[in-house]
Amino acid sequence: MTTTTDDFSVVENPDQHRFELIRNGELVGFAQYHQRDREVVVPHVETVRHYRGQGYGARLVDGVLEILRADGRTITPLCSFAAGHIGDNAQHHDLLTAC
């Protein structure tokens, strides 16, 4: 599945076990994951060094959450960045895996 906004897209790359943020054909960032049934565990989110500090990490996490919502999956964000972003945005709290 893919989400697209402006010249950005977030795509799921299951072969690499990651979601990727692509801008004009270039990899800008990625979120590593592994899946347990309908739960997606995200231990790491990274933005390519020269794109850091421009809000792309948040754009990536939002795209991941949009994909998960459309697929009926939940997220367990082990990455502090992803957990913080979700925590700061109440509209995403329903996607958190119940413990």
ChimeraX attribute file (.defattr): number of C-alpha atoms within 10 A of each C-alpha:
attribute: neighborCount
match mode: 1-to-1
recipient: residues
	/A:1	13
	/A:2	15
	/A:3	17
	/A:4	13
	/A:5	10
	/A:6	7
	/A:7	9
	/A:8	20
	/A:9	20
	/A:10	27
	/A:11	20
	/A:12	20
	/A:13	14
	/A:14	12
	/A:15	6
	/A:16	11
	/A:17	15
	/A:18	20
	/A:19	25
	/A:20	27
	/A:21	29
	/A:22	18
	/A:23	17
	/A:24	10
	/A:25	10
	/A:26	10
	/A:27	15
	/A:28	22
	/A:29	24
	/A:30	26
	/A:31	23
	/A:32	19
	/A:33	21
	/A:34	14
	/A:35	15
	/A:36	9
	/A:37	8
	/A:38	13
	/A:39	19
	/A:40	19
	/A:41	19
	/A:42	22
	/A:43	17
	/A:44	16
	/A:45	23
	/A:46	18
	/A:47	21
	/A:48	12
	/A:49	9
	/A:50	8
	/A:51	12
	/A:52	13
	/A:53	9
	/A:54	10
	/A:55	10
	/A:56	20
	/A:57	24
	/A:58	17
	/A:59	17
	/A:60	28
	/A:61	24
	/A:62	19
	/A:63	24
	/A:64	24
	/A:65	20
	/A:66	18
	/A:67	19
	/A:68	18
	/A:69	15
	/A:70	9
	/A:71	11
	/A:72	11
	/A:73	18
	/A:74	22
	/A:75	26
	/A:76	19
	/A:77	21
	/A:78	14
	/A:79	16
	/A:80	13
	/A:81	17
	/A:82	23
	/A:83	17
	/A:84	12
	/A:85	16
	/A:86	22
	/A:87	13
	/A:88	11
	/A:89	10
	/A:90	9
	/A:91	9
	/A:92	16
	/A:93	13
	/A:94	12
	/A:95	18
	/A:96	18
	/A:97	15
	/A:98	9
	/A:99	4
